[in-house]
Amino acid sequence: MVPRYPMPAMTEIGAMALTERDAAGAADLRSTFGFLREVVAEMERSVPYAAALMRSSDGLRVDLRDRGQTANRLDPLAGVVLTASNGYSLEETATDQTDPEAVRAAAADLVARVRARPTNGSAPALEILPEAPQDADYATPMQIDPASLTLADKLARYEVVRRQLRESDSRAVQASAGYGETLQQTVFVNRVGMVTQQVRRTTLALILFVSDGQQQRYDYVGRGGTGGLEVIEVPPEDLAEMAETAVGMLTAKPVPAGVYDIVADPSVSGTIAHEAFGHGVETDMFLKERARAAHYVGQRVGSELVNIIDDATVPGGYGGYFIDDEGQPASPTIIIRDGVFQRGLTDLYSATRLGIPRSANGRRESVHRKAYARMSNTFFARGTNTRDELLASLDDGLLVCRALNGMEDPKGWGIQIWTNFAREYKHGKPTGVLYAPVAMTGYVPDVLADVSMVANDFQITPGTCGKGWKELVPNGSGGPHIKTRLRLA
Amino acid sequence: MDQRIVDALRAHHGIDDWILRVERTHGVQVYLAGSDIESVRQVSREAYEVEVFNDHPAPAGTDGPATARGGATIPLARVDIENLPRILDDAVTMASLINNPPWSLAGAAAMPDVALADPRLVDAADATAAGLEAADQIRELAQRERTSGVRLSGAELFLTYCDAEIANSQGAEASSTSTRILMEVTLLARGAEDETEYFRQTESRQLADLELTETIRVGAQLARDKLGALAPRTRQGPVVISGEALNQLMSGQVTGLPGALVFQAMARTAYENLSRFELGASIYGDARPIGDLVTMRANAQRPFGVGSYRWDSDGTPAHDLLVIEDGILRARPATLRYAQYLGVPATGRPGVAEIGLGRTARADLLVDDEPVLEVLDFSAPNVEPLTGDFGMEIRVGYETGKGGRRAISGGSVTGNLFEAMANARFSAESQGFAQFAGPAAIRFESLQVAGED
């Protein structure tokens, strides 16, 4: 089965012409950080592998509430990380000093440290053969550049939306609108090339808080992705549905504990993909023997309807990029094809140690943190049924909506997902009963084996993903609505 | 303090007030994959942040004062310092568009001495040596567990030293030094047919507080016990939550917000109409509490507490604040701005949540006619601070009854923290974590357990 989802080939992205502004940005990055080529070459006179990554961010975060507003610049977190291997382990130095003299001094210190380090006892040799990158410049395409609006325009635009939400019901006690825009600039250099990328992300989170005097509830709409203002447009009907749901949750009941047929909305199906066969196939987990999936390559792990993909090149996907933080060009990775586990997601170190081809999943929270194998945009591929067909098939089940968070257990293959609410369906029709909140737990192979229908819709939702509870990176998850069975409480 | 920045802030006509914060950090990060060193990283950073305030007429049609105060927080990269005039112009433009009720900065104040730094981590070379030494100790401790089928999967140690300074336009000035350690360790246990893991991420300010020997010993035990563990029975009933699981219930680790009790008590939460607590009233609402009543302090002066500090981001001195006494809300932890809005004392960002102990021995919390579920570790902390609702998967627990004790893993415990606290008993024994210190265990009389039917 060929996965069905919008996915341009990498060559198309590479061939995309940069706008005049992005081309100027790329030229500036090449001019300012061109010296990193010499730094890497100098380091490699003394060590078998060296690389340099410059990363800087800039951005704006606006938060609007009743009687409270903020507008803040995001932390630029600018710096250079230098990587060197002594043939057995990787060592790094990260500095926020980006001028050539300081970087050269840091590189010399790093090389001296690496050469002095014992070759790690029993550890086998680490032979890193950089296959990428080629010389290239990339930038996120945008339809509506956030810079086309002044800050005053943005404040006014999202305050109107917020007020509309706040005034939607007499039981509303607070409404918030959070707007964010970021530009992340990267220069990666190793012995085979120099790549620049300018990734732009835009986000909008709207939350409505309601109270009946006894208890409080909320519902939210989150939009975001790589791109401009076009990725955060919220249709009025979504706002109306959010307001209705928030108020409805005041009379919602806890879901009776049990195993249910469920239809998961894209935020929930994406979280299932993310937690079930996302974290569990990050190959640094293979190296540490934490991932049960390592023993299942080529084996069936779900129904034939299950196709799970990680793809940093999905247009607009919030977790998108063009090269990872170790210089690997992005391309789609099919994790599960027709229910059979294909391969994991790699960083440089684990791919080299395991002797497997790299995927573009080496990501850092910032230059101050090391790269790990991390997801980008992870999702179920589209199926053939309509969403309505999935719902009509629920004889006695739930439509589970608005994932809030999840947690993986790559060793035990347990899964925990917390969602905001679920709607009851009987004989294919909504009963009007709302359950909130909903905790879902399950055993991953059972959850994937029970996937019985996959819809042909598709939505990537923005989020932030941690490794454990740290190393936060922008991440997309989603896909279509899916039907499966899970334990709810 | 960088005088160039101070001078630029003072000279700008559009800035009515300002705060300058500086942090100089250096540290070492040691990564183990199995027992091998995967990577050693040295990290340093000098971070500046200015917060500027602009007072301007409130927009027409606004209720309240005629003047509005706008603020903008601008973190600076090193290169930004060369472009300070332009950046401050932008910051003032941002602040002039923001409309908040006026509030004022505080002037110079005496800051308490709070122990925050491990002297072993002050020097970068010493910190690197200490990090590698701790990694060796983890390897040795894990090696000792090999005879019982437990091995090290990986570990990470981040040791960071920080020099911080703050100054503001009202004359406040202070500095502090602190250290912070983050440790992550994963152990694997091998059984006849299966493998299980123990994962722990913990933070401290002193190396000694990592308690490596105890952490590895307990972790190995939990990983071993998880082999062959069963899911719990589905039921509504008593659940004892202890150890790390109780920390997960009381802390706010995933959302970045404080724990639910602290969140509900905070002045900001009240100002935003989101607090269910009222000053002087029972935190249990209309419910009549049974069992032990909650007493909670927000202690930012707790020695070597991860949530402790000398001064917060407004320059407010650290407080040790009695927040809840015998179930009654006595004070709201209030940062400067929200303290002024609500007319309560400014006590700064909440520190470590310290919950008073009970009188029942931990072992006695498990005594019952029916088997009692005790949870020691959830998969992840997951408590909604707004509603108090929680639902967490059981990583490791035990069901204790007349038939003995069996290990539990899988399934979930769900409930509402505020309702559950109204019928709970606290252990007499204590424990401490980064953001929470209090009983070693709490018995909740009625929580939903979902597992095997």
Chai-1 contact restraints between the chains, C-beta under 6 A:
chainA,res_idxA,chainB,res_idxB,connection_type,confidence,min_distance_angstrom,max_distance_angstrom,comment,restraint_id
A,Q69,B,I98,contact,1.0,0.0,6.0,A-B,restraint_1
A,Q69,B,N100,contact,1.0,0.0,6.0,A-B,restraint_2
A,A71,B,A72,contact,1.0,0.0,6.0,A-B,restraint_3
A,A71,B,M94,contact,1.0,0.0,6.0,A-B,restraint_4
A,A71,B,I98,contact,1.0,0.0,6.0,A-B,restraint_5
A,N72,B,T73,contact,1.0,0.0,6.0,A-B,restraint_6
A,R73,B,I74,contact,1.0,0.0,6.0,A-B,restraint_7
A,D75,B,P75,contact,1.0,0.0,6.0,A-B,restraint_8
A,P76,B,A77,contact,1.0,0.0,6.0,A-B,restraint_9
A,A78,B,A77,contact,1.0,0.0,6.0,A-B,restraint_10
A,S89,B,I37,contact,1.0,0.0,6.0,A-B,restraint_11
A,L90,B,S39,contact,1.0,0.0,6.0,A-B,restraint_12
A,E91,B,V40,contact,1.0,0.0,6.0,A-B,restraint_13
A,E92,B,R41,contact,1.0,0.0,6.0,A-B,restraint_14
A,T93,B,Q42,contact,1.0,0.0,6.0,A-B,restraint_15
A,A94,B,V43,contact,1.0,0.0,6.0,A-B,restraint_16
A,T95,B,S44,contact,1.0,0.0,6.0,A-B,restraint_17
A,D96,B,R45,contact,1.0,0.0,6.0,A-B,restraint_18
A,D96,B,R78,contact,1.0,0.0,6.0,A-B,restraint_19
A,N120,B,D36,contact,1.0,0.0,6.0,A-B,restraint_20
A,N120,B,I37,contact,1.0,0.0,6.0,A-B,restraint_21
A,A123,B,D36,contact,1.0,0.0,6.0,A-B,restraint_22
A,L151,B,L97,contact,1.0,0.0,6.0,A-B,restraint_23
A,A152,B,L97,contact,1.0,0.0,6.0,A-B,restraint_24
A,L155,B,L97,contact,1.0,0.0,6.0,A-B,restraint_25
A,V173,B,N273,contact,1.0,0.0,6.0,A-B,restraint_26
A,Q174,B,E272,contact,1.0,0.0,6.0,A-B,restraint_27
A,Q174,B,N273,contact,1.0,0.0,6.0,A-B,restraint_28
A,Q174,B,L274,contact,1.0,0.0,6.0,A-B,restraint_29
A,Q216,B,L386,contact,1.0,0.0,6.0,A-B,restraint_30
A,A257,B,T234,contact,1.0,0.0,6.0,A-B,restraint_31
A,A257,B,Q448,contact,1.0,0.0,6.0,A-B,restraint_32
A,A257,B,A450,contact,1.0,0.0,6.0,A-B,restraint_33
A,L287,B,A33,contact,1.0,0.0,6.0,A-B,restraint_34
A,K288,B,A33,contact,1.0,0.0,6.0,A-B,restraint_35
A,K288,B,S153,contact,1.0,0.0,6.0,A-B,restraint_36
A,K288,B,G154,contact,1.0,0.0,6.0,A-B,restraint_37
A,E289,B,S153,contact,1.0,0.0,6.0,A-B,restraint_38
A,E289,B,L188,contact,1.0,0.0,6.0,A-B,restraint_39
A,R290,B,S153,contact,1.0,0.0,6.0,A-B,restraint_40
A,R290,B,E197,contact,1.0,0.0,6.0,A-B,restraint_41
A,H368,B,V43,contact,1.0,0.0,6.0,A-B,restraint_42
A,K370,B,S39,contact,1.0,0.0,6.0,A-B,restraint_43
A,K370,B,R41,contact,1.0,0.0,6.0,A-B,restraint_44
A,M407,B,S379,contact,1.0,0.0,6.0,A-B,restraint_45
A,M407,B,A380,contact,1.0,0.0,6.0,A-B,restraint_46
A,D409,B,S379,contact,1.0,0.0,6.0,A-B,restraint_47
A,K411,B,E197,contact,1.0,0.0,6.0,A-B,restraint_48
A,G414,B,E393,contact,1.0,0.0,6.0,A-B,restraint_49
A,G414,B,G410,contact,1.0,0.0,6.0,A-B,restraint_50
A,Q416,B,S379,contact,1.0,0.0,6.0,A-B,restraint_51
A,Q416,B,E393,contact,1.0,0.0,6.0,A-B,restraint_52
A,W418,B,N382,contact,1.0,0.0,6.0,A-B,restraint_53
A,W418,B,G391,contact,1.0,0.0,6.0,A-B,restraint_54
A,P437,B,D389,contact,1.0,0.0,6.0,A-B,restraint_55
A,A439,B,G391,contact,1.0,0.0,6.0,A-B,restraint_56
A,A439,B,S412,contact,1.0,0.0,6.0,A-B,restraint_57
A,A439,B,T414,contact,1.0,0.0,6.0,A-B,restraint_58
A,T441,B,E393,contact,1.0,0.0,6.0,A-B,restraint_59
A,T441,B,S412,contact,1.0,0.0,6.0,A-B,restraint_60
A,G468,B,Q201,contact,1.0,0.0,6.0,A-B,restraint_61
A,W469,B,Q201,contact,1.0,0.0,6.0,A-B,restraint_62
A,W469,B,Q253,contact,1.0,0.0,6.0,A-B,restraint_63
A,R487,B,A450,contact,1.0,0.0,6.0,A-B,restraint_64
A,A489,B,S412,contact,1.0,0.0,6.0,A-B,restraint_65
A,A489,B,T414,contact,1.0,0.0,6.0,A-B,restraint_66
A,A489,B,Q448,contact,1.0,0.0,6.0,A-B,restraint_67
A,A489,B,A450,contact,1.0,0.0,6.0,A-B,restraint_68
